[in-house]
């Protein structure tokens, strides 16, 4: 991990994060209950926003005070323009590896149940995308303090992790589910942040998955378990970190928020794994406590400002 530079005036410069992966347009409906087969239902609220694991993580990173760039594949399409506009509005720069081409941009249909905050997502994803890395990927990675990949756009993901690992830059993988490209990424990864459902091939539990990843050379494995404690393994040590209790009203993007926050806090000098997890869990909990994909960000910005004050006083 590289320490963020310090300016002549004292405060640390904003950490730089490069996020490689999926961007979608999310059409989100809040509903009282999931519809039955052949049933229509009326939503109580509707939102349209950019989505996707890497995109949401980049938005969180930017809201915490970092400089975030999303490397993705959008192309020339009216839907892509909506995604770009939302990302720009939330401080995320976009490098479009598909600029000048016409392609189908994934649109996700999302339903969030009001009483539980649980979400259901239907999306085309981009796990088989053959988009090539942009010409300036090496320069982007060279300026980064952390690189996150989500396994979508596999060709770009492979290139990004190799470039980052060669420079000693922290590489975080958002491991929501096993994708074929994961086998190619693992040798270059410093931190795997996995969902409780994530399984390495042949592993039948989270602990077995962690053991397999550590055996393949991953330095740190973090596994989230919803509202249960986050478990972690790193450099011969292990532990668990409790997550805050909140009234859950919207879980959409909560895991992505955790990944974006984890990436941000990994740039803090001398931050321990448990500390990164604790701070990231608080960010994810905040996300779960606010309705809608963007309303929570104003509260996150306030939290980030308080943390920066405390960081300088340490």
C-alpha positions in Angstrom: 0.0 0.0 0.0 1.3 3.4 -0.9 0.9 6.3 1.5 -1.2 9.2 0.2 1.0 12.3 -0.5 1.0 15.2 1.9 0.8 18.8 0.5 3.0 21.6 1.8 0.0 22.9 3.8 -0.3 19.7 5.8 -3.5 17.8 4.8 -3.1 14.6 2.8 -4.0 14.7 -0.8 -7.2 12.8 -1.8 -6.5 9.2 -2.5 -6.9 8.0 -6.1 -8.9 5.0 -6.9 -9.4 3.2 -10.3 -12.5 1.0 -10.6 -12.7 -1.4 -13.4 -15.9 -3.1 -14.2 -19.6 -2.9 -14.8 -21.8 0.2 -15.2 -25.6 -0.2 -15.7 -28.7 1.9 -15.7 -30.8 0.8 -12.7 -34.5 1.2 -12.8 -35.6 0.8 -9.2 -39.1 0.2 -7.8 -40.1 0.1 -4.1 -42.9 -2.4 -3.6 -45.0 -3.7 -0.7 -44.6 -7.3 -1.7 -43.1 -9.2 -4.7 -45.8 -9.8 -7.4 -47.1 -13.3 -8.0 -46.8 -14.9 -11.4 -48.8 -12.9 -14.0 -49.6 -10.3 -11.4 -49.0 -6.5 -11.9 -48.1 -4.3 -8.9 -47.8 -0.6 -8.4 -44.6 0.7 -6.9 -44.6 3.2 -4.0 -41.5 5.0 -5.3 -39.3 4.8 -8.4 -35.6 5.8 -8.9 -33.3 5.8 -12.0 -29.6 5.8 -11.4 -26.3 4.4 -12.5 -25.5 1.0 -11.0 -23.2 -1.9 -11.2 -20.6 -3.1 -8.6 -17.7 -1.1 -9.8 -19.7 2.0 -10.5 -21.4 2.0 -7.1 -18.0 1.4 -5.4 -16.5 4.4 -7.2 -19.4 6.6 -6.2 -18.9 5.7 -2.5 -15.1 6.2 -2.8 -15.7 9.7 -4.3 -18.3 10.6 -1.6 -15.7 9.7 1.1 -13.4 12.2 -0.4 -11.4 10.2 -2.9 -10.7 10.8 -6.6 -12.5 8.0 -8.4 -12.2 6.9 -12.0 -14.4 4.2 -13.5 -13.0 2.2 -16.4 -15.9 0.5 -18.1 -17.6 -0.1 -21.5 -20.6 2.0 -22.5 -20.4 3.1 -26.1 -22.5 5.7 -27.9 -26.0 5.2 -26.7 -28.7 7.4 -25.1 -28.8 5.0 -22.1 -25.0 5.4 -21.7 -25.4 9.1 -21.6 -27.7 8.8 -18.6 -25.2 6.6 -16.8 -22.3 9.1 -17.5 -24.4 12.0 -16.3 -25.2 10.4 -13.0 -21.6 9.3 -12.4 -20.3 12.8 -13.2 -22.9 14.4 -10.9 -21.4 12.3 -8.1 -17.7 13.0 -8.8 -16.8 9.9 -10.7 -14.7 10.3 -13.9 -15.5 7.8 -16.7 -13.0 6.2 -19.1 -15.1 4.4 -21.8 -13.3 1.6 -23.4 -16.2 1.3 -25.9 -16.3 4.9 -27.0 -17.2 5.3 -30.7 -19.0 2.0 -30.8 -22.6 1.0 -30.6 -23.4 -1.6 -28.0 -26.3 -2.6 -25.7 -25.8 -1.0 -22.3 -27.1 -3.3 -19.5 -30.3 -2.0 -17.9 -31.1 -3.6 -14.5 -34.6 -4.0 -13.2 -34.6 -3.8 -9.4 -37.3 -4.4 -6.9 -36.9 -3.4 -3.2 -39.4 -4.7 -0.7 -40.4 -1.9 1.7 -40.8 -4.0 4.8 -37.4 -5.7 4.7 -35.2 -3.6 2.4 -34.4 -6.8 0.4 -33.7 -6.3 -3.2 -34.1 -8.5 -6.4 -32.1 -7.6 -9.5 -32.4 -8.8 -13.1 -29.6 -7.6 -15.4 -27.7 -8.6 -18.5 -24.3 -8.1 -16.8 -21.1 -8.0 -18.7 -19.2 -11.1 -17.6 -18.6 -12.2 -21.2 -17.7 -8.7 -22.5 -14.7 -8.6 -24.8 -14.1 -4.9 -24.4 -10.3 -4.2 -24.7 -8.5 -2.0 -22.2 -8.3 1.7 -23.0 -4.9 2.9 -24.3 -4.3 5.0 -21.2 -5.0 2.2 -18.6 -1.3 1.9 -17.7 -1.2 5.7 -16.9 -4.4 5.5 -14.9 -3.2 2.6 -12.8 0.2 4.2 -12.3 -1.4 7.2 -10.6 -3.7 5.1 -8.4 -3.4 4.3 -4.7 -5.9 1.4 -5.1 -7.5 -0.5 -8.0 -10.8 -2.4 -7.6 -12.1 -4.9 -10.2 -15.5 -6.6 -10.1 -14.8 -9.4 -12.6 -17.1 -7.9 -15.3 -15.3 -6.9 -18.6 -12.8 -9.7 -18.0 -10.2 -8.6 -20.5 -9.9 -5.2 -18.8 -9.9 -6.7 -15.4 -7.0 -9.0 -16.2 -5.0 -6.1 -17.6 -5.7 -3.8 -14.6 -4.7 -6.3 -11.9 -1.4 -7.2 -13.7 -0.5 -3.5 -14.1 -1.4 -2.7 -10.5 0.4 -5.7 -9.0 3.6 -4.9 -11.0 3.7 -1.5 -9.3 2.9 -2.7 -5.8 -0.6 -1.1 -5.8 -3.3 -2.5 -3.6 -5.7 -4.6 -5.7 -9.2 -5.2 -4.3 -11.6 -7.7 -5.9 -15.3 -7.4 -5.4 -16.1 -11.1 -5.2 -19.9 -11.4 -5.1 -20.0 -14.7 -7.0 -17.4 -16.9 -8.6 -16.8 -15.9 -12.3 -14.4 -17.8 -14.6 -12.1 -14.8 -14.7 -11.4 -15.0 -11.0 -8.9 -17.8 -11.5 -6.8 -15.3 -13.6 -7.2 -12.5 -11.1 -6.3 -14.3 -7.9 -2.5 -14.5 -8.5 -2.3 -10.6 -8.6 -4.8 -9.8 -5.9 -3.9 -8.3 -2.5 -7.4 -8.2 -1.0 -10.4 -10.3 -1.8 -13.6 -8.9 -0.4 -16.2 -11.6 -0.7 -19.9 -12.1 0.0 -21.0 -14.9 2.3 -22.3 -16.8 -0.7 -19.0 -16.6 -2.6 -17.3 -20.0 -3.1 -13.9 -20.9 -4.6 -14.1 -24.0 -6.8 -14.3 -27.1 -4.6 -14.9 -25.1 -1.4 -18.1 -25.8 0.6 -17.9 -23.0 3.1 -16.6 -19.5 3.6 -13.7 -20.7 5.7 -12.7 -23.2 3.0 -13.0 -20.5 0.4 -10.7 -18.2 2.5 -8.2 -21.0 2.9 -8.1 -21.7 -0.8 -7.6 -18.0 -1.7 -4.9 -17.6 0.9 -3.2 -20.7 -0.4 -3.2 -19.2 -3.9 -1.3 -16.1 -2.6 -4.0 -13.6 -1.7 -2.8 -11.5 1.2 -6.1 -10.6 2.8 -9.5 -12.3 2.6 -12.6 -10.5 3.9 -16.0 -12.1 3.9 -19.2 -10.3 4.7 -22.3 -12.0 6.1 -25.2 -9.5 5.9 -26.0 -8.4 9.4 -23.7 -10.9 11.0 -20.0 -10.2 11.9 -17.5 -9.8 9.0 -14.8 -12.5 9.1 -11.2 -11.9 7.9 -7.9 -13.6 7.4 -4.6 -11.7 6.8 -0.9 -12.4 7.1 -1.4 -15.4 9.5 -4.0 -13.7 11.6 -7.8 -13.8 11.6 -10.7 -12.3 13.3 -14.3 -11.0 13.1 -15.8 -7.5 13.3 -19.4 -6.8 14.4 -21.5 -4.7 12.1 -23.7 -1.8 13.3 -27.3 -2.5 14.0 -29.6 -0.3 11.9 -33.2 -0.3 10.7 -32.8 -1.8 7.2 -35.0 -0.1 4.6 -32.9 -0.5 1.4 -30.1 -3.0 0.8 -29.5 -2.2 -2.9 -25.8 -1.5 -3.4 -24.9 -2.0 0.2 -22.2 -4.5 -0.7 -20.8 -2.2 -3.4 -20.7 0.6 -0.8 -18.7 -1.7 1.5 -16.2 -2.4 -1.3 -15.9 1.3 -2.2 -15.3 2.2 1.4 -12.8 -0.7 1.9 -10.9 0.6 -1.1 -10.9 4.1 0.4 -9.7 3.1 3.8 -7.1 0.8 2.4 -5.3 4.0 1.3 -5.0 5.3 4.9 -1.5 4.8 6.2 -1.1 2.1 8.8 -4.7 1.1 8.7 -5.3 -2.4 10.2 -7.6 -4.9 8.5 -10.1 -4.8 11.4 -10.2 -1.0 11.3 -10.9 -0.9 7.5 -13.7 -3.5 8.0 -15.2 -1.6 10.9 -15.3 1.7 9.0 -16.6 0.0 5.8 -19.3 -1.7 7.8 -20.5 1.6 9.1 -20.7 2.9 5.6 -22.7 -0.1 4.4 -25.0 0.2 7.4 -25.7 3.8 6.6 -26.5 2.8 3.0 -29.1 0.3 4.3 -30.7 2.8 6.6 -31.7 5.3 3.8 -34.3 4.8 1.0 -33.1 5.3 -2.5 -29.7 5.0 -4.3 -28.4 8.5 -3.7 -30.1 10.2 -0.7 -27.7 8.5 1.7 -24.6 10.1 0.1 -25.1 13.5 1.7 -25.0 11.8 5.1 -21.9 9.9 4.0 -20.1 13.1 3.1 -20.8 14.4 6.6 -19.4 11.2 8.1 -16.3 11.4 5.9 -15.6 15.0 7.0 -15.8 14.0 10.7 -13.4 11.1 10.1 -10.9 13.3 8.3 -10.8 15.6 11.4 -10.3 12.6 13.7 -7.6 11.2 11.4 -5.5 14.4 11.6 -5.8 14.4 15.4 -4.5 10.8 15.7 
